[in-house]
Amino acid sequence: MKGKKGGSSDIERVKLMISIIERGLGNSLIQELRLLGVTFNMASVGYGAVGSDIADLLGFTEKECDIVFSVVTESKVATALSMIEYRFSLHTPGHGLAFCVPISGVGGPVSLRYISGIEPEKEESQ
């Protein structure tokens, strides 16, 4: 997903980061991600829909959680995951999980720039 060679800027590859955290912490997570430059985030409430054996395996005890979907450039993935792990105690069982999956395509360069958090280029005045 690199931009055209010779363009004003190359666009990095992006990944979809999915964070499942304690209910009520979704907005705090989004604020922390914005400080890292991750500007495209969506939050949703999640309800326990998996069997108790899977919930036990993942360490979830609550039935509700916040799910945050974020588009992260490759250069920010490690920093973002590390921040989530320590700021939201994901290293402690039962506090949630976060993972990334690659995004293999985006419908158009304008959309890619938007979800990557790249400011639109200003048109030169003539």
Secondary structure, 3 states (H helix, E strand, C coil): CCCCCCCCCCCCCEEEEEEEEECCCHHHHHHHHHHCCCCEEEEEEEECCCCHHHHHHHCCCCCEEEEEEEEEEHHHHHHHHHHHHHHCCCCCCCCEEEEEEECCCCCCHHHHHHHHCCCCCCCCCC
